[in-house]
Each structure stands twice: as C-alpha cells, then as structure tokens.
Amino acid sequence: MPNAQYRFKFYFNATHAIYLSGEMGESHPHTWEVILNTMKITDNFVLFNEVEKMCEEFLSQFQNVFINTVQPFTTVNPTLENICIYFKEKIQNMLHEHGWLLLSIELSETPSRSYVISVTDEFEASRSYQGDQSNETMQDIVDRLANEKVNSLLNPVHPTVEEEVLKMEQAIEPETENRSEEKKEIRPRARLFRKH
C-alpha cells in the first residue's frame, strides 16, 4: 500500500487582524478549514488517529485565540497566505517524521476563499526557475523519497552496541598506548560492556 494518498480536514476558530499600509485592521473571526493532501510512503498499517492527533495538537495553539498573539504572527502579518505557508512548513516536517509526504495544503478562512500550496507544483516551479535539466519527474522524486523513507525505517542507521563499544575502545587505545610507553608496561583493554 505504499504511495496511497489520503486527505485530512481540520477546523479551528480564531480571530486575526491584517496590517495594511502599516496600520492594523479590525480584528475579525473565522472558522478556518485546513485540508491536507498526503501520501503514505511506508507500507505499515495506517493509524489515522495518530496523524489526526498530531495535527490537532499543532492546530490547538490557534483555537479560540487572536492569531496576532501567537508566534510567529507577533512579527509576521497573519494573512491567509502567511498562515498557510507557516502551517505547510510545520505540518510537512511533522508528517515526514511519521512516514508521510505532504502533497498540498489548503487553508480557508471562508467557504468561498482558500489559499492552496501544492508542494509538487512548488517543487516543479523551483526546478524550472533554477534551470534543473535533469529528466527526473515529480513521480520519480516521490518514488525515490518513498523508497528512502522505507529503507531508513527498515534499516535504521543507528549503530549497534558492539559498534559503539568498538569506537570507544579505539578512542581509548591511543591513550593506553601513550601511558603504557611512559610506564613501560602494557595493560589489557577492559571491556566496557559484557556480551550476553
């Protein structure tokens, strides 16, 4: 089931005030809707409640507040676009840590007005602007990222205890050799951990 796509929707109530020409406008409320289009890049069982809980916890800091008082919007103008960009960065990182890719995010402050960021379109635009001449398509990149994530989960890069012990012993060896030369005596290395 790798590369399966899912859509999540979240809602929160909050007010904000936009700065226009250096002047803060009137504070006004919205029921905000956040739509995430995602791709599961690992083959394990999908626990929707984990993704939902993670996103709800992030969005809870904006529930029933004046957005202008929440970082980074104490210094960034809390426009629909700026809020969506901030949400994209944060949610994208959270999802990736749990084996998901964010494909797009849509933030609405009214039922008739939304701002959409397509991560895939963003990537393609960036490539064409930078003059990337590779033939790698977005699907190739998604497949490569999915494979890298699956491999990293199946084959963690964490060293084994034996590898850590060997590193520690190698770090101690020069000291032991220097001391033994000074004292003209060679001592056996002590094992730091017992093998079971």
Contacts in CASP RR format, 6 or more apart in sequence:
PFRMAT RR
TARGET T0000
AUTHOR 0000-0000-0000
METHOD contacts of the structure
MODEL  1
MPNAQYRFKFYFNATHAIYLSGEMGESHPHTWEVILNTMKITDNFVLFNE
VEKMCEEFLSQFQNVFINTVQPFTTVNPTLENICIYFKEKIQNMLHEHGW
LLLSIELSETPSRSYVISVTDEFEASRSYQGDQSNETMQDIVDRLANEKV
NSLLNPVHPTVEEEVLKMEQAIEPETENRSEEKKEIRPRARLFRKH
1 40 0 8 1.000
1 43 0 8 1.000
1 46 0 8 1.000
2 40 0 8 1.000
2 41 0 8 1.000
2 42 0 8 1.000
2 43 0 8 1.000
2 146 0 8 1.000
2 150 0 8 1.000
3 39 0 8 1.000
3 40 0 8 1.000
3 41 0 8 1.000
3 142 0 8 1.000
3 143 0 8 1.000
3 146 0 8 1.000
4 39 0 8 1.000
4 40 0 8 1.000
4 46 0 8 1.000
5 37 0 8 1.000
5 38 0 8 1.000
5 39 0 8 1.000
5 40 0 8 1.000
5 103 0 8 1.000
6 37 0 8 1.000
6 38 0 8 1.000
6 39 0 8 1.000
6 40 0 8 1.000
6 46 0 8 1.000
6 48 0 8 1.000
7 35 0 8 1.000
7 36 0 8 1.000
7 37 0 8 1.000
7 38 0 8 1.000
8 35 0 8 1.000
8 36 0 8 1.000
8 38 0 8 1.000
8 48 0 8 1.000
8 51 0 8 1.000
8 52 0 8 1.000
8 55 0 8 1.000
9 33 0 8 1.000
9 34 0 8 1.000
9 35 0 8 1.000
9 36 0 8 1.000
10 33 0 8 1.000
10 34 0 8 1.000
10 36 0 8 1.000
10 52 0 8 1.000
10 55 0 8 1.000
10 56 0 8 1.000
10 59 0 8 1.000
11 31 0 8 1.000
11 32 0 8 1.000
11 33 0 8 1.000
11 34 0 8 1.000
12 31 0 8 1.000
12 32 0 8 1.000
12 34 0 8 1.000
12 59 0 8 1.000
12 60 0 8 1.000
12 62 0 8 1.000
12 63 0 8 1.000
12 64 0 8 1.000
13 29 0 8 1.000
13 30 0 8 1.000
13 31 0 8 1.000
13 32 0 8 1.000
13 63 0 8 1.000
13 64 0 8 1.000
14 29 0 8 1.000
14 30 0 8 1.000
14 32 0 8 1.000
14 62 0 8 1.000
14 63 0 8 1.000
14 64 0 8 1.000
14 65 0 8 1.000
14 66 0 8 1.000
14 67 0 8 1.000
15 27 0 8 1.000
15 28 0 8 1.000
15 29 0 8 1.000
15 30 0 8 1.000
15 65 0 8 1.000
15 66 0 8 1.000
15 67 0 8 1.000
16 27 0 8 1.000
16 28 0 8 1.000
16 30 0 8 1.000
16 66 0 8 1.000
16 67 0 8 1.000
16 68 0 8 1.000
16 73 0 8 1.000
16 78 0 8 1.000
16 83 0 8 1.000
17 24 0 8 1.000
17 25 0 8 1.000
17 26 0 8 1.000
17 27 0 8 1.000
17 28 0 8 1.000
17 66 0 8 1.000
17 68 0 8 1.000
17 78 0 8 1.000
18 24 0 8 1.000
18 25 0 8 1.000
18 77 0 8 1.000
18 78 0 8 1.000
18 79 0 8 1.000
19 25 0 8 1.000
19 77 0 8 1.000
24 68 0 8 1.000
27 66 0 8 1.000
27 68 0 8 1.000
30 109 0 8 1.000
30 110 0 8 1.000
32 62 0 8 1.000
32 107 0 8 1.000
32 108 0 8 1.000
32 109 0 8 1.000
33 106 0 8 1.000
33 107 0 8 1.000
33 108 0 8 1.000
33 111 0 8 1.000
33 114 0 8 1.000
34 55 0 8 1.000
34 59 0 8 1.000
34 87 0 8 1.000
34 105 0 8 1.000
34 106 0 8 1.000
34 107 0 8 1.000
35 105 0 8 1.000
35 106 0 8 1.000
35 107 0 8 1.000
35 108 0 8 1.000
36 55 0 8 1.000
36 91 0 8 1.000
36 95 0 8 1.000
36 102 0 8 1.000
36 104 0 8 1.000
36 105 0 8 1.000
37 102 0 8 1.000
37 103 0 8 1.000
37 104 0 8 1.000
37 105 0 8 1.000
37 106 0 8 1.000
38 51 0 8 1.000
38 95 0 8 1.000
38 100 0 8 1.000
38 101 0 8 1.000
38 102 0 8 1.000
38 103 0 8 1.000
39 100 0 8 1.000
39 101 0 8 1.000
39 103 0 8 1.000
39 142 0 8 1.000
39 146 0 8 1.000
40 46 0 8 1.000
40 99 0 8 1.000
40 100 0 8 1.000
41 99 0 8 1.000
41 100 0 8 1.000
41 101 0 8 1.000
41 142 0 8 1.000
41 145 0 8 1.000
41 146 0 8 1.000
41 149 0 8 1.000
41 150 0 8 1.000
42 99 0 8 1.000
42 146 0 8 1.000
42 149 0 8 1.000
42 150 0 8 1.000
42 153 0 8 1.000
43 150 0 8 1.000
50 98 0 8 1.000
51 95 0 8 1.000
51 98 0 8 1.000
51 100 0 8 1.000
54 94 0 8 1.000
54 95 0 8 1.000
54 98 0 8 1.000
55 91 0 8 1.000
55 94 0 8 1.000
58 90 0 8 1.000
58 91 0 8 1.000
58 94 0 8 1.000
61 70 0 8 1.000
62 70 0 8 1.000
67 73 0 8 1.000
67 78 0 8 1.000
67 83 0 8 1.000
68 74 0 8 1.000
68 78 0 8 1.000
72 86 0 8 1.000
73 82 0 8 1.000
73 83 0 8 1.000
73 86 0 8 1.000
76 82 0 8 1.000
76 86 0 8 1.000
80 107 0 8 1.000
80 109 0 8 1.000
80 113 0 8 1.000
80 115 0 8 1.000
81 115 0 8 1.000
83 107 0 8 1.000
84 105 0 8 1.000
84 106 0 8 1.000
84 107 0 8 1.000
84 115 0 8 1.000
84 116 0 8 1.000
84 117 0 8 1.000
85 117 0 8 1.000
87 105 0 8 1.000
87 107 0 8 1.000
88 102 0 8 1.000
88 105 0 8 1.000
88 117 0 8 1.000
88 119 0 8 1.000
91 102 0 8 1.000
91 105 0 8 1.000
92 102 0 8 1.000
92 119 0 8 1.000
95 101 0 8 1.000
95 102 0 8 1.000
96 102 0 8 1.000
96 149 0 8 1.000
99 149 0 8 1.000
99 153 0 8 1.000
101 119 0 8 1.000
101 142 0 8 1.000
101 145 0 8 1.000
101 146 0 8 1.000
102 119 0 8 1.000
103 118 0 8 1.000
103 119 0 8 1.000
103 120 0 8 1.000
104 116 0 8 1.000
104 117 0 8 1.000
104 118 0 8 1.000
104 119 0 8 1.000
104 120 0 8 1.000
105 116 0 8 1.000
105 117 0 8 1.000
105 119 0 8 1.000
106 114 0 8 1.000
106 115 0 8 1.000
106 116 0 8 1.000
106 117 0 8 1.000
107 114 0 8 1.000
107 115 0 8 1.000
107 116 0 8 1.000
108 114 0 8 1.000
108 115 0 8 1.000
120 138 0 8 1.000
120 142 0 8 1.000
123 138 0 8 1.000
123 141 0 8 1.000
124 138 0 8 1.000
127 134 0 8 1.000
136 144 0 8 1.000
159 167 0 8 1.000
161 193 0 8 1.000
165 191 0 8 1.000
165 192 0 8 1.000
165 193 0 8 1.000
168 192 0 8 1.000
169 189 0 8 1.000
169 192 0 8 1.000
172 189 0 8 1.000
173 189 0 8 1.000
176 187 0 8 1.000
176 189 0 8 1.000
180 186 0 8 1.000
180 187 0 8 1.000
END
